[in-house]
Amino acid sequence: MKVLIPGALRSYTQASQVEAAGDTLDALFDHLERRYPGLRFRVVDGRNLLRPNMRVVVDGIGVRELQHALQPDDFVAIVLALSGG
């Protein structure tokens, strides 16, 4: 599946979009970690939860659960949450 990588994480992938595989978001991030060491830690915390400043969008729908099922033709976007004041 295609995975959109935000600018802040492109130092790991050297690309704005990569191909990856996994039947859940958790498996997808494991696959990305094997290919791009250190990337998972920037998105998923030590309790195996998405970090508060990260968002994941699967085919246009926001997802927070790492057990969310994925299909091979899904489009996954990793997005940094913006804040301001």
Backbone torsions as a table, in degrees:
resi	resn	phi	psi	omega
1	MET	NA	159.4	178.8
2	LYS	-87.5	137.2	179.4
3	VAL	-127.5	122.1	177.3
4	LEU	-84.7	128.7	-176.5
5	ILE	-107.3	128.3	178.9
6	PRO	-71.2	157.9	-177.6
7	GLY	-52.9	-38.4	-177.6
8	ALA	-65.8	-18.5	-179.1
9	LEU	-108.4	1.4	-177.0
10	ARG	-70.1	-15.4	175.4
11	SER	-65.0	-22.7	176.9
12	TYR	-80.5	-42.2	-171.6
13	THR	-99.3	-21.5	-174.4
14	GLN	59.7	21.9	-179.3
15	ALA	-153.2	151.5	178.6
16	SER	-83.1	-17.2	179.2
17	GLN	-144.5	136.8	179.5
18	VAL	-132.4	162.6	172.8
19	GLU	-97.1	138.8	178.6
20	ALA	-150.4	170.7	-178.4
21	ALA	-135.9	155.8	175.7
22	GLY	161.8	144.3	-179.8
23	ASP	-90.0	-7.8	172.9
24	THR	-139.6	167.0	175.0
25	LEU	-60.2	-38.9	178.8
26	ASP	-58.7	-47.8	178.9
27	ALA	-65.0	-36.8	177.4
28	LEU	-61.5	-46.6	179.5
29	PHE	-67.4	-31.2	173.2
30	ASP	-63.5	-43.8	178.6
31	HIS	-62.8	-45.0	178.1
32	LEU	-61.8	-38.3	179.8
33	GLU	-64.2	-39.1	178.0
34	ARG	-64.5	-37.6	-179.4
35	ARG	-82.1	-33.9	-175.0
36	TYR	-132.8	78.1	-176.2
37	PRO	-52.9	133.4	179.3
38	GLY	99.3	-18.2	-176.3
39	LEU	-66.9	-44.2	-177.2
40	ARG	-57.8	-43.3	-178.1
41	PHE	-59.7	-29.4	-179.9
42	ARG	-76.0	-19.1	-176.8
43	VAL	-108.7	-37.1	-175.1
44	VAL	-117.1	132.6	-177.9
45	ASP	-85.3	-179.2	-178.0
46	GLY	-66.2	-16.1	177.3
47	ARG	-93.4	7.7	-179.6
48	ASN	64.9	40.6	175.4
49	LEU	-122.1	149.8	174.1
50	LEU	-60.9	137.3	177.4
51	ARG	-62.7	148.2	-176.6
52	PRO	-58.3	-28.7	-177.7
53	ASN	-89.7	5.4	-179.6
54	MET	-111.6	144.0	173.9
55	ARG	-127.6	146.8	175.2
56	VAL	-125.4	129.5	179.9
57	VAL	-119.1	124.4	179.5
58	VAL	-113.2	114.8	-179.2
59	ASP	49.5	42.9	175.7
60	GLY	86.0	0.1	-178.0
61	ILE	-115.8	127.2	178.1
62	GLY	-67.3	135.9	-177.3
63	VAL	-131.9	136.2	177.8
64	ARG	-115.7	-18.3	-175.9
65	GLU	-88.1	125.3	179.4
66	LEU	-69.2	-16.6	178.1
67	GLN	-88.4	5.4	177.3
68	HIS	-57.6	127.9	-178.8
69	ALA	-72.5	142.0	178.7
70	LEU	-121.5	153.6	175.0
71	GLN	-113.2	152.3	-177.5
72	PRO	-57.5	-25.2	-178.2
73	ASP	-98.6	10.2	178.0
74	ASP	-68.6	155.6	172.8
75	PHE	-114.3	118.6	-176.4
76	VAL	-110.6	127.4	176.3
77	ALA	-114.5	125.4	172.3
78	ILE	-94.7	125.4	-173.2
79	VAL	-129.3	136.7	172.8
80	LEU	-83.0	130.8	176.5
81	ALA	-71.6	138.3	178.8
82	LEU	-99.1	145.9	174.6
83	SER	-137.5	159.1	-179.5
84	GLY	-153.5	-178.6	-178.9
85	GLY	-164.0	NA	NA
